C-alpha cells in the first residue's frame, strides 16, 4: 500500500462475518490516515475462489496458504 498498490485477501470460507468486520476496521484506520479504505479489499469464497485469484494474470503477486 505504501507504494500505491491495493491489497486483497481471501480468508477462510468459514469466517465470512469475522472477515467483513476486520476489513471494516482496516478500512477505517486507512481512511483516518488519508488512504482510501478500498485499497484493502476482501473476497469471500472457497478454495476455488482463492485459486482463481492467485492464478489470474491480472494479479501481480499472490500468496496461497492452505490449511489441511
N, CA, C, O and CB atoms as a CASP TS submission, in Angstrom:
PFRMAT TS
TARGET T0000
AUTHOR 0000-0000-0000
METHOD Language model
MODEL 1
PARENT N/A
ATOM      1  N   UNK     1       0.813  -1.185   0.000  1.00  0.00           N
ATOM      2  CA  UNK     1       0.000   0.000   0.000  1.00  0.00           C
ATOM      3  C   UNK     1       0.862   1.256   0.000  1.00  0.00           C
ATOM      4  O   UNK     1       0.478   2.278  -0.569  1.00  0.00           O
ATOM      5  CB  UNK     1      -0.928  -0.006   1.190  1.00  0.00           C
ATOM      6  N   UNK     2       2.011   1.180   0.631  1.00  0.00           N
ATOM      7  CA  UNK     2       2.890   2.347   0.670  1.00  0.00           C
ATOM      8  C   UNK     2       3.376   2.723  -0.724  1.00  0.00           C
ATOM      9  O   UNK     2       3.677   3.889  -0.978  1.00  0.00           O
ATOM     10  CB  UNK     2       4.083   2.080   1.584  1.00  0.00           C
ATOM     11  N   UNK     3       3.455   1.760  -1.620  1.00  0.00           N
ATOM     12  CA  UNK     3       3.903   2.013  -2.986  1.00  0.00           C
ATOM     13  C   UNK     3       2.738   2.331  -3.920  1.00  0.00           C
ATOM     14  O   UNK     3       2.936   2.476  -5.126  1.00  0.00           O
ATOM     15  CB  UNK     3       4.673   0.814  -3.511  1.00  0.00           C
ATOM     16  N   UNK     4       1.534   2.438  -3.379  1.00  0.00           N
ATOM     17  CA  UNK     4       0.381   2.772  -4.194  1.00  0.00           C
ATOM     18  C   UNK     4      -0.394   1.576  -4.697  1.00  0.00           C
ATOM     19  O   UNK     4      -1.299   1.732  -5.517  1.00  0.00           O
ATOM     20  CB  UNK     4       0.810   3.578  -5.339  1.00  0.00           C
ATOM     21  N   UNK     5      -0.065   0.398  -4.232  1.00  0.00           N
ATOM     22  CA  UNK     5      -0.758  -0.807  -4.668  1.00  0.00           C
ATOM     23  C   UNK     5      -1.912  -1.140  -3.737  1.00  0.00           C
ATOM     24  O   UNK     5      -1.867  -0.836  -2.545  1.00  0.00           O
ATOM     25  CB  UNK     5       0.210  -1.979  -4.744  1.00  0.00           C
ATOM     26  N   UNK     6      -2.919  -1.751  -4.275  1.00  0.00           N
ATOM     27  CA  UNK     6      -4.041  -2.225  -3.470  1.00  0.00           C
ATOM     28  C   UNK     6      -3.741  -3.643  -2.996  1.00  0.00           C
ATOM     29  O   UNK     6      -2.915  -4.345  -3.578  1.00  0.00           O
ATOM     30  CB  UNK     6      -5.374  -2.179  -4.279  1.00  0.00           C
ATOM     31  N   UNK     7      -4.414  -4.044  -1.947  1.00  0.00           N
ATOM     32  CA  UNK     7      -4.276  -5.408  -1.447  1.00  0.00           C
ATOM     33  C   UNK     7      -5.630  -6.087  -1.465  1.00  0.00           C
ATOM     34  O   UNK     7      -6.674  -5.435  -1.416  1.00  0.00           O
ATOM     35  CB  UNK     7      -3.677  -5.421  -0.022  1.00  0.00           C
ATOM     36  N   UNK     8      -5.595  -7.392  -1.534  1.00  0.00           N
ATOM     37  CA  UNK     8      -6.826  -8.162  -1.472  1.00  0.00           C
ATOM     38  C   UNK     8      -6.539  -9.409  -0.648  1.00  0.00           C
ATOM     39  O   UNK     8      -5.472 -10.011  -0.768  1.00  0.00           O
ATOM     40  CB  UNK     8      -7.354  -8.528  -2.905  1.00  0.00           C
ATOM     41  N   UNK     9      -7.480  -9.783   0.174  1.00  0.00           N
ATOM     42  CA  UNK     9      -7.292 -11.008   0.947  1.00  0.00           C
ATOM     43  C   UNK     9      -8.540 -11.849   0.873  1.00  0.00           C
ATOM     44  O   UNK     9      -9.657 -11.338   0.787  1.00  0.00           O
ATOM     45  CB  UNK     9      -6.942 -10.695   2.409  1.00  0.00           C
ATOM     46  N   UNK    10      -8.327 -13.157   0.909  1.00  0.00           N
ATOM     47  CA  UNK    10      -9.406 -14.122   0.848  1.00  0.00           C
ATOM     48  C   UNK    10      -9.232 -15.067   2.027  1.00  0.00           C
ATOM     49  O   UNK    10      -8.502 -16.055   1.943  1.00  0.00           O
ATOM     50  CB  UNK    10      -9.417 -14.894  -0.518  1.00  0.00           C
ATOM     51  N   UNK    11      -9.907 -14.756   3.121  1.00  0.00           N
ATOM     52  CA  UNK    11      -9.786 -15.604   4.308  1.00  0.00           C
ATOM     53  C   UNK    11     -10.578 -16.901   4.167  1.00  0.00           C
ATOM     54  O   UNK    11     -11.197 -17.165   3.137  1.00  0.00           O
ATOM     55  CB  UNK    11     -10.256 -14.847   5.540  1.00  0.00           C
ATOM     56  N   UNK    12     -10.541 -17.682   5.204  1.00  0.00           N
ATOM     57  CA  UNK    12     -11.273 -18.939   5.230  1.00  0.00           C
ATOM     58  C   UNK    12     -12.755 -18.715   4.932  1.00  0.00           C
ATOM     59  O   UNK    12     -13.352 -17.733   5.371  1.00  0.00           O
ATOM     60  CB  UNK    12     -11.104 -19.625   6.587  1.00  0.00           C
ATOM     61  N   UNK    13     -13.322 -19.633   4.186  1.00  0.00           N
ATOM     62  CA  UNK    13     -14.743 -19.523   3.846  1.00  0.00           C
ATOM     63  C   UNK    13     -15.641 -19.701   5.069  1.00  0.00           C
ATOM     64  O   UNK    13     -16.823 -19.360   5.024  1.00  0.00           O
ATOM     65  CB  UNK    13     -15.107 -20.555   2.786  1.00  0.00           C
ATOM     66  N   UNK    14     -15.089 -20.229   6.155  1.00  0.00           N
ATOM     67  CA  UNK    14     -15.913 -20.473   7.346  1.00  0.00           C
ATOM     68  C   UNK    14     -15.999 -19.266   8.274  1.00  0.00           C
ATOM     69  O   UNK    14     -16.664 -19.334   9.308  1.00  0.00           O
ATOM     70  CB  UNK    14     -15.363 -21.650   8.112  1.00  0.00           C
ATOM     71  N   UNK    15     -15.336 -18.156   7.922  1.00  0.00           N
ATOM     72  CA  UNK    15     -15.355 -16.977   8.790  1.00  0.00           C
ATOM     73  C   UNK    15     -15.743 -15.700   8.050  1.00  0.00           C
ATOM     74  O   UNK    15     -15.075 -14.682   8.227  1.00  0.00           O
ATOM     75  CB  UNK    15     -14.002 -16.793   9.432  1.00  0.00           C
ATOM     76  N   UNK    16     -16.787 -15.709   7.233  1.00  0.00           N
ATOM     77  CA  UNK    16     -17.075 -14.514   6.432  1.00  0.00           C
ATOM     78  C   UNK    16     -17.462 -13.290   7.267  1.00  0.00           C
ATOM     79  O   UNK    16     -17.067 -12.174   6.928  1.00  0.00           O
ATOM     80  CB  UNK    16     -18.183 -14.818   5.462  1.00  0.00           C
ATOM     81  N   UNK    17     -18.215 -13.471   8.337  1.00  0.00           N
ATOM     82  CA  UNK    17     -18.631 -12.302   9.119  1.00  0.00           C
ATOM     83  C   UNK    17     -17.459 -11.682   9.863  1.00  0.00           C
ATOM     84  O   UNK    17     -17.356 -10.457   9.937  1.00  0.00           O
ATOM     85  CB  UNK    17     -19.725 -12.686  10.108  1.00  0.00           C
ATOM     86  N   UNK    18     -16.585 -12.496  10.409  1.00  0.00           N
ATOM     87  CA  UNK    18     -15.387 -12.001  11.074  1.00  0.00           C
ATOM     88  C   UNK    18     -14.506 -11.268  10.059  1.00  0.00           C
ATOM     89  O   UNK    18     -13.949 -10.213  10.365  1.00  0.00           O
ATOM     90  CB  UNK    18     -14.605 -13.165  11.743  1.00  0.00           C
ATOM     91  N   UNK    19     -14.384 -11.814   8.880  1.00  0.00           N
ATOM     92  CA  UNK    19     -13.566 -11.202   7.835  1.00  0.00           C
ATOM     93  C   UNK    19     -14.102  -9.843   7.424  1.00  0.00           C
ATOM     94  O   UNK    19     -13.334  -8.908   7.199  1.00  0.00           O
ATOM     95  CB  UNK    19     -13.492 -12.112   6.623  1.00  0.00           C
ATOM     96  N   UNK    20     -15.402  -9.736   7.326  1.00  0.00           N
ATOM     97  CA  UNK    20     -16.021  -8.455   6.980  1.00  0.00           C
ATOM     98  C   UNK    20     -15.756  -7.437   8.083  1.00  0.00           C
ATOM     99  O   UNK    20     -15.448  -6.281   7.791  1.00  0.00           O
ATOM    100  CB  UNK    20     -17.545  -8.622   6.753  1.00  0.00           C
ATOM    101  N   UNK    21     -15.870  -7.844   9.337  1.00  0.00           N
ATOM    102  CA  UNK    21     -15.620  -6.939  10.463  1.00  0.00           C
ATOM    103  C   UNK    21     -14.171  -6.449  10.457  1.00  0.00           C
ATOM    104  O   UNK    21     -13.920  -5.260  10.653  1.00  0.00           O
ATOM    105  CB  UNK    21     -15.936  -7.641  11.798  1.00  0.00           C
ATOM    106  N   UNK    22     -13.224  -7.349  10.235  1.00  0.00           N
ATOM    107  CA  UNK    22     -11.805  -6.960  10.202  1.00  0.00           C
ATOM    108  C   UNK    22     -11.552  -5.996   9.054  1.00  0.00           C
ATOM    109  O   UNK    22     -10.828  -5.014   9.216  1.00  0.00           O
ATOM    110  CB  UNK    22     -10.894  -8.205  10.065  1.00  0.00           C
ATOM    111  N   UNK    23     -12.137  -6.265   7.904  1.00  0.00           N
ATOM    112  CA  UNK    23     -11.956  -5.391   6.745  1.00  0.00           C
ATOM    113  C   UNK    23     -12.508  -4.001   7.018  1.00  0.00           C
ATOM    114  O   UNK    23     -11.905  -3.009   6.609  1.00  0.00           O
ATOM    115  CB  UNK    23     -12.632  -5.990   5.511  1.00  0.00           C
ATOM    116  N   UNK    24     -13.644  -3.911   7.701  1.00  0.00           N
ATOM    117  CA  UNK    24     -14.201  -2.608   8.053  1.00  0.00           C
ATOM    118  C   UNK    24     -13.268  -1.847   8.990  1.00  0.00           C
ATOM    119  O   UNK    24     -13.100  -0.635   8.849  1.00  0.00           O
ATOM    120  CB  UNK    24     -15.577  -2.774   8.703  1.00  0.00           C
ATOM    121  N   UNK    25     -12.666  -2.546   9.939  1.00  0.00           N
ATOM    122  CA  UNK    25     -11.724  -1.904  10.865  1.00  0.00           C
ATOM    123  C   UNK    25     -10.500  -1.392  10.108  1.00  0.00           C
ATOM    124  O   UNK    25     -10.086  -0.246  10.286  1.00  0.00           O
ATOM    125  CB  UNK    25     -11.292  -2.892  11.977  1.00  0.00           C
ATOM    126  N   UNK    26      -9.928  -2.243   9.268  1.00  0.00           N
ATOM    127  CA  UNK    26      -8.744  -1.850   8.496  1.00  0.00           C
ATOM    128  C   UNK    26      -9.064  -0.664   7.594  1.00  0.00           C
ATOM    129  O   UNK    26      -8.278   0.279   7.510  1.00  0.00           O
ATOM    130  CB  UNK    26      -8.225  -3.034   7.654  1.00  0.00           C
ATOM    131  N   UNK    27     -10.194  -0.701   6.930  1.00  0.00           N
ATOM    132  CA  UNK    27     -10.587   0.403   6.052  1.00  0.00           C
ATOM    133  C   UNK    27     -10.737   1.706   6.836  1.00  0.00           C
ATOM    134  O   UNK    27     -10.334   2.770   6.367  1.00  0.00           O
ATOM    135  CB  UNK    27     -11.901   0.071   5.332  1.00  0.00           C
ATOM    136  N   UNK    28     -11.314   1.613   8.021  1.00  0.00           N
ATOM    137  CA  UNK    28     -11.472   2.800   8.863  1.00  0.00           C
ATOM    138  C   UNK    28     -10.136   3.393   9.272  1.00  0.00           C
ATOM    139  O   UNK    28      -9.965   4.612   9.248  1.00  0.00           O
ATOM    140  CB  UNK    28     -12.277   2.460  10.099  1.00  0.00           C
ATOM    141  N   UNK    29      -9.196   2.555   9.644  1.00  0.00           N
ATOM    142  CA  UNK    29      -7.858   3.021  10.020  1.00  0.00           C
ATOM    143  C   UNK    29      -7.172   3.680   8.823  1.00  0.00           C
ATOM    144  O   UNK    29      -6.561   4.741   8.954  1.00  0.00           O
ATOM    145  CB  UNK    29      -7.000   1.847  10.553  1.00  0.00           C
ATOM    146  N   UNK    30      -7.279   3.046   7.668  1.00  0.00           N
ATOM    147  CA  UNK    30      -6.678   3.625   6.466  1.00  0.00           C
ATOM    148  C   UNK    30      -7.272   4.990   6.156  1.00  0.00           C
ATOM    149  O   UNK    30      -6.538   5.937   5.870  1.00  0.00           O
ATOM    150  CB  UNK    30      -6.866   2.690   5.273  1.00  0.00           C
ATOM    151  N   UNK    31      -8.588   5.099   6.210  1.00  0.00           N
ATOM    152  CA  UNK    31      -9.259   6.357   5.886  1.00  0.00           C
ATOM    153  C   UNK    31      -8.896   7.460   6.874  1.00  0.00           C
ATOM    154  O   UNK    31      -8.791   8.623   6.485  1.00  0.00           O
ATOM    155  CB  UNK    31     -10.769   6.157   5.866  1.00  0.00           C
ATOM    156  N   UNK    32      -8.703   7.115   8.142  1.00  0.00           N
ATOM    157  CA  UNK    32      -8.286   8.115   9.136  1.00  0.00           C
ATOM    158  C   UNK    32      -6.875   8.615   8.867  1.00  0.00           C
ATOM    159  O   UNK    32      -6.479   9.663   9.377  1.00  0.00           O
ATOM    160  CB  UNK    32      -8.366   7.529  10.547  1.00  0.00           C
ATOM    161  N   UNK    33      -6.118   7.875   8.074  1.00  0.00           N
ATOM    162  CA  UNK    33      -4.759   8.262   7.710  1.00  0.00           C
ATOM    163  C   UNK    33      -4.661   8.715   6.263  1.00  0.00           C
ATOM    164  O   UNK    33      -3.600   8.645   5.643  1.00  0.00           O
ATOM    165  CB  UNK    33      -3.808   7.112   7.949  1.00  0.00           C
ATOM    166  N   UNK    34      -5.791   9.184   5.734  1.00  0.00           N
ATOM    167  CA  UNK    34      -5.873   9.737   4.378  1.00  0.00           C
ATOM    168  C   UNK    34      -5.488   8.758   3.277  1.00  0.00           C
ATOM    169  O   UNK    34      -4.943   9.149   2.244  1.00  0.00           O
ATOM    170  CB  UNK    34      -4.999  10.939   4.281  1.00  0.00           C
ATOM    171  N   UNK    35      -5.778   7.480   3.509  1.00  0.00           N
ATOM    172  CA  UNK    35      -5.576   6.449   2.491  1.00  0.00           C
ATOM    173  C   UNK    35      -6.954   5.866   2.188  1.00  0.00           C
ATOM    174  O   UNK    35      -7.680   5.520   3.119  1.00  0.00           O
ATOM    175  CB  UNK    35      -4.552   5.325   2.973  1.00  0.00           C
ATOM    176  N   UNK    36      -7.334   5.749   0.930  1.00  0.00           N
ATOM    177  CA  UNK    36      -8.653   5.193   0.616  1.00  0.00           C
ATOM    178  C   UNK    36      -8.826   3.788   1.204  1.00  0.00           C
ATOM    179  O   UNK    36      -7.983   2.915   0.999  1.00  0.00           O
ATOM    180  CB  UNK    36      -8.862   5.153  -0.906  1.00  0.00           C
ATOM    181  N   UNK    37      -9.909   3.584   1.925  1.00  0.00           N
ATOM    182  CA  UNK    37     -10.166   2.287   2.537  1.00  0.00           C
ATOM    183  C   UNK    37     -10.304   1.159   1.540  1.00  0.00           C
ATOM    184  O   UNK    37     -10.105  -0.008   1.879  1.00  0.00           O
ATOM    185  CB  UNK    37     -11.393   2.359   3.358  1.00  0.00           C
ATOM    186  N   UNK    38     -10.644   1.505   0.312  1.00  0.00           N
ATOM    187  CA  UNK    38     -10.845   0.481  -0.722  1.00  0.00           C
ATOM    188  C   UNK    38      -9.551  -0.192  -1.162  1.00  0.00           C
ATOM    189  O   UNK    38      -9.604  -1.181  -1.893  1.00  0.00           O
ATOM    190  CB  UNK    38     -11.515   1.094  -1.924  1.00  0.00           C
ATOM    191  N   UNK    39      -8.390   0.308  -0.742  1.00  0.00           N
ATOM    192  CA  UNK    39      -7.146  -0.347  -1.152  1.00  0.00           C
ATOM    193  C   UNK    39      -6.933  -1.657  -0.410  1.00  0.00           C
ATOM    194  O   UNK    39      -6.055  -2.440  -0.773  1.00  0.00           O
ATOM    195  CB  UNK    39      -5.957   0.579  -0.917  1.00  0.00           C
ATOM    196  N   UNK    40      -7.723  -1.900   0.618  1.00  0.00           N
ATOM    197  CA  UNK    40      -7.667  -3.176   1.345  1.00  0.00           C
ATOM    198  C   UNK    40      -8.967  -3.918   1.053  1.00  0.00           C
ATOM    199  O   UNK    40      -9.970  -3.715   1.736  1.00  0.00           O
ATOM    200  CB  UNK    40      -7.464  -2.960   2.906  1.00  0.00           C
ATOM    201  N   UNK    41      -8.946  -4.774   0.040  1.00  0.00           N
ATOM    202  CA  UNK    41     -10.145  -5.456  -0.416  1.00  0.00           C
ATOM    203  C   UNK    41     -10.314  -6.845   0.181  1.00  0.00           C
ATOM    204  O   UNK    41      -9.346  -7.470   0.612  1.00  0.00           O
ATOM    205  CB  UNK    41     -10.130  -5.554  -1.900  1.00  0.00           C
ATOM    206  N   UNK    42     -11.536  -7.311   0.199  1.00  0.00           N
ATOM    207  CA  UNK    42     -11.898  -8.620   0.731  1.00  0.00           C
ATOM    208  C   UNK    42     -12.666  -9.401  -0.322  1.00  0.00           C
ATOM    209  O   UNK    42     -13.559  -8.867  -0.981  1.00  0.00           O
ATOM    210  CB  UNK    42     -12.734  -8.482   2.023  1.00  0.00           C
ATOM    211  N   UNK    43     -12.310 -10.664  -0.473  1.00  0.00           N
ATOM    212  CA  UNK    43     -13.045 -11.577  -1.345  1.00  0.00           C
ATOM    213  C   UNK    43     -13.401 -12.792  -0.508  1.00  0.00           C
ATOM    214  O   UNK    43     -12.538 -13.350   0.171  1.00  0.00           O
ATOM    215  CB  UNK    43     -12.207 -11.977  -2.623  1.00  0.00           C
ATOM    216  N   UNK    44     -14.647 -13.207  -0.545  1.00  0.00           N
ATOM    217  CA  UNK    44     -15.057 -14.392   0.201  1.00  0.00           C
ATOM    218  C   UNK    44     -15.315 -15.540  -0.764  1.00  0.00           C
ATOM    219  O   UNK    44     -15.595 -15.328  -1.944  1.00  0.00           O
ATOM    220  CB  UNK    44     -16.316 -14.102   1.051  1.00  0.00           C
ATOM    221  N   UNK    45     -15.217 -16.741  -0.250  1.00  0.00           N
ATOM    222  CA  UNK    45     -15.458 -17.920  -1.070  1.00  0.00           C
ATOM    223  C   UNK    45     -14.567 -19.063  -0.640  1.00  0.00           C
ATOM    224  O   UNK    45     -13.861 -18.973   0.365  1.00  0.00           O
ATOM    225  CB  UNK    45     -15.236 -17.605  -2.542  1.00  0.00           C
ATOM    226  N   UNK    46     -14.602 -20.120  -1.393  1.00  0.00           N
ATOM    227  CA  UNK    46     -13.825 -21.314  -1.084  1.00  0.00           C
ATOM    228  C   UNK    46     -12.465 -21.331  -1.760  1.00  0.00           C
ATOM    229  O   UNK    46     -11.990 -20.313  -2.262  1.00  0.00           O
ATOM    230  CB  UNK    46     -14.592 -22.534  -1.482  1.00  0.00           C
ATOM    231  N   UNK    47     -11.845 -22.513  -1.764  1.00  0.00           N
ATOM    232  CA  UNK    47     -10.515 -22.679  -2.353  1.00  0.00           C
ATOM    233  C   UNK    47     -10.500 -22.337  -3.834  1.00  0.00           C
ATOM    234  O   UNK    47      -9.496 -21.846  -4.351  1.00  0.00           O
ATOM    235  CB  UNK    47     -10.029 -24.101  -2.153  1.00  0.00           C
ATOM    236  N   UNK    48     -11.599 -22.592  -4.513  1.00  0.00           N
ATOM    237  CA  UNK    48     -11.645 -22.294  -5.943  1.00  0.00           C
ATOM    238  C   UNK    48     -11.519 -20.796  -6.207  1.00  0.00           C
ATOM    239  O   UNK    48     -10.904 -20.386  -7.190  1.00  0.00           O
ATOM    240  CB  UNK    48     -12.941 -22.823  -6.550  1.00  0.00           C
ATOM    241  N   UNK    49     -12.097 -19.988  -5.336  1.00  0.00           N
ATOM    242  CA  UNK    49     -12.011 -18.533  -5.483  1.00  0.00           C
ATOM    243  C   UNK    49     -10.573 -18.071  -5.242  1.00  0.00           C
ATOM    244  O   UNK    49     -10.032 -17.277  -6.011  1.00  0.00           O
ATOM    245  CB  UNK    49     -12.983 -17.822  -4.500  1.00  0.00           C
ATOM    246  N   UNK    50      -9.959 -18.576  -4.169  1.00  0.00           N
ATOM    247  CA  UNK    50      -8.577 -18.230  -3.888  1.00  0.00           C
ATOM    248  C   UNK    50      -7.642 -18.650  -5.006  1.00  0.00           C
ATOM    249  O   UNK    50      -6.740 -17.902  -5.383  1.00  0.00           O
ATOM    250  CB  UNK    50      -8.141 -18.861  -2.597  1.00  0.00           C
ATOM    251  N   UNK    51      -7.856 -19.842  -5.534  1.00  0.00           N
ATOM    252  CA  UNK    51      -7.031 -20.317  -6.636  1.00  0.00           C
ATOM    253  C   UNK    51      -7.162 -19.445  -7.871  1.00  0.00           C
ATOM    254  O   UNK    51      -6.177 -19.175  -8.558  1.00  0.00           O
ATOM    255  CB  UNK    51      -7.393 -21.736  -6.978  1.00  0.00           C
ATOM    256  N   UNK    52      -8.382 -19.006  -8.149  1.00  0.00           N
ATOM    257  CA  UNK    52      -8.605 -18.152  -9.316  1.00  0.00           C
ATOM    258  C   UNK    52      -7.880 -16.812  -9.160  1.00  0.00           C
ATOM    259  O   UNK    52      -7.358 -16.272 -10.135  1.00  0.00           O
ATOM    260  CB  UNK    52     -10.114 -17.918  -9.528  1.00  0.00           C
ATOM    261  N   UNK    53      -7.848 -16.279  -7.944  1.00  0.00           N
ATOM    262  CA  UNK    53      -7.141 -15.020  -7.705  1.00  0.00           C
ATOM    263  C   UNK    53      -5.644 -15.201  -7.919  1.00  0.00           C
ATOM    264  O   UNK    53      -5.010 -14.410  -8.617  1.00  0.00           O
ATOM    265  CB  UNK    53      -7.416 -14.504  -6.280  1.00  0.00           C
ATOM    266  N   UNK    54      -5.087 -16.236  -7.321  1.00  0.00           N
ATOM    267  CA  UNK    54      -3.651 -16.466  -7.416  1.00  0.00           C
ATOM    268  C   UNK    54      -3.221 -16.758  -8.847  1.00  0.00           C
ATOM    269  O   UNK    54      -2.151 -16.320  -9.270  1.00  0.00           O
ATOM    270  CB  UNK    54      -3.242 -17.611  -6.510  1.00  0.00           C
ATOM    271  N   UNK    55      -4.020 -17.475  -9.580  1.00  0.00           N
ATOM    272  CA  UNK    55      -3.666 -17.843 -10.950  1.00  0.00           C
ATOM    273  C   UNK    55      -3.973 -16.764 -11.980  1.00  0.00           C
ATOM    274  O   UNK    55      -3.550 -16.876 -13.131  1.00  0.00           O
ATOM    275  CB  UNK    55      -4.381 -19.092 -11.328  1.00  0.00           C
ATOM    276  N   UNK    56      -4.697 -15.728 -11.590  1.00  0.00           N
ATOM    277  CA  UNK    56      -5.097 -14.681 -12.520  1.00  0.00           C
ATOM    278  C   UNK    56      -3.901 -13.904 -13.052  1.00  0.00           C
ATOM    279  O   UNK    56      -2.982 -13.579 -12.300  1.00  0.00           O
ATOM    280  CB  UNK    56      -6.067 -13.733 -11.849  1.00  0.00           C
ATOM    281  N   UNK    57      -3.910 -13.612 -14.330  1.00  0.00           N
ATOM    282  CA  UNK    57      -2.874 -12.788 -14.949  1.00  0.00           C
ATOM    283  C   UNK    57      -3.009 -11.325 -14.523  1.00  0.00           C
ATOM    284  O   UNK    57      -2.078 -10.542 -14.712  1.00  0.00           O
ATOM    285  CB  UNK    57      -2.944 -12.901 -16.478  1.00  0.00           C
ATOM    286  N   UNK    58      -4.155 -10.948 -13.952  1.00  0.00           N
ATOM    287  CA  UNK    58      -4.385  -9.573 -13.516  1.00  0.00           C
ATOM    288  C   UNK    58      -3.823  -9.298 -12.122  1.00  0.00           C
ATOM    289  O   UNK    58      -3.793  -8.149 -11.681  1.00  0.00           O
ATOM    290  CB  UNK    58      -5.866  -9.271 -13.536  1.00  0.00           C
ATOM    291  N   UNK    59      -3.384 -10.335 -11.438  1.00  0.00           N
ATOM    292  CA  UNK    59      -2.814 -10.194 -10.097  1.00  0.00           C
ATOM    293  C   UNK    59      -1.310 -10.345 -10.205  1.00  0.00           C
ATOM    294  O   UNK    59      -0.811 -11.375 -10.657  1.00  0.00           O
ATOM    295  CB  UNK    59      -3.412 -11.242  -9.103  1.00  0.00           C
ATOM    296  N   UNK    60      -0.581  -9.300  -9.784  1.00  0.00           N
ATOM    297  CA  UNK    60       0.873  -9.306  -9.927  1.00  0.00           C
ATOM    298  C   UNK    60       1.560 -10.253  -8.963  1.00  0.00           C
ATOM    299  O   UNK    60       2.561 -10.872  -9.323  1.00  0.00           O
ATOM    300  CB  UNK    60       1.410  -7.923  -9.729  1.00  0.00           C
ATOM    301  N   UNK    61       1.052 -10.383  -7.749  1.00  0.00           N
ATOM    302  CA  UNK    61       1.707 -11.221  -6.781  1.00  0.00           C
ATOM    303  C   UNK    61       0.638 -11.809  -5.858  1.00  0.00           C
ATOM    304  O   UNK    61      -0.309 -11.123  -5.473  1.00  0.00           O
ATOM    305  CB  UNK    61       2.776 -10.425  -5.985  1.00  0.00           C
ATOM    306  N   UNK    62       0.799 -13.055  -5.518  1.00  0.00           N
ATOM    307  CA  UNK    62      -0.149 -13.676  -4.602  1.00  0.00           C
ATOM    308  C   UNK    62       0.499 -14.746  -3.762  1.00  0.00           C
ATOM    309  O   UNK    62       1.447 -15.402  -4.192  1.00  0.00           O
ATOM    310  CB  UNK    62      -1.305 -14.260  -5.361  1.00  0.00           C
ATOM    311  N   UNK    63      -0.010 -14.918  -2.574  1.00  0.00           N
ATOM    312  CA  UNK    63       0.437 -15.986  -1.709  1.00  0.00           C
ATOM    313  C   UNK    63      -0.750 -16.888  -1.459  1.00  0.00           C
ATOM    314  O   UNK    63      -1.878 -16.414  -1.325  1.00  0.00           O
ATOM    315  CB  UNK    63       1.033 -15.441  -0.379  1.00  0.00           C
ATOM    316  N   UNK    64      -0.513 -18.141  -1.398  1.00  0.00           N
ATOM    317  CA  UNK    64      -1.569 -19.127  -1.258  1.00  0.00           C
ATOM    318  C   UNK    64      -1.255 -19.979  -0.050  1.00  0.00           C
ATOM    319  O   UNK    64      -0.271 -20.719  -0.057  1.00  0.00           O
ATOM    320  CB  UNK    64      -1.714 -19.995  -2.537  1.00  0.00           C
ATOM    321  N   UNK    65      -2.067 -19.894   0.986  1.00  0.00           N
ATOM    322  CA  UNK    65      -1.874 -20.683   2.203  1.00  0.00           C
ATOM    323  C   UNK    65      -3.064 -21.604   2.383  1.00  0.00           C
ATOM    324  O   UNK    65      -4.204 -21.149   2.473  1.00  0.00           O
ATOM    325  CB  UNK    65      -1.691 -19.770   3.447  1.00  0.00           C
ATOM    326  N   UNK    66      -2.800 -22.879   2.433  1.00  0.00           N
ATOM    327  CA  UNK    66      -3.869 -23.863   2.621  1.00  0.00           C
ATOM    328  C   UNK    66      -3.740 -24.514   3.982  1.00  0.00           C
ATOM    329  O   UNK    66      -2.641 -24.847   4.425  1.00  0.00           O
ATOM    330  CB  UNK    66      -3.836 -24.932   1.513  1.00  0.00           C
ATOM    331  N   UNK    67      -4.857 -24.688   4.633  1.00  0.00           N
ATOM    332  CA  UNK    67      -4.867 -25.469   5.866  1.00  0.00           C
ATOM    333  C   UNK    67      -5.315 -26.870   5.511  1.00  0.00           C
ATOM    334  O   UNK    67      -6.236 -27.042   4.712  1.00  0.00           O
ATOM    335  CB  UNK    67      -5.799 -24.830   6.955  1.00  0.00           C
ATOM    336  N   UNK    68      -4.689 -27.857   6.081  1.00  0.00           N
ATOM    337  CA  UNK    68      -5.051 -29.247   5.804  1.00  0.00           C
ATOM    338  C   UNK    68      -6.323 -29.624   6.513  1.00  0.00           C
ATOM    339  O   UNK    68      -6.782 -30.760   6.396  1.00  0.00           O
ATOM    340  CB  UNK    68      -3.933 -30.187   6.216  1.00  0.00           C
TER
END
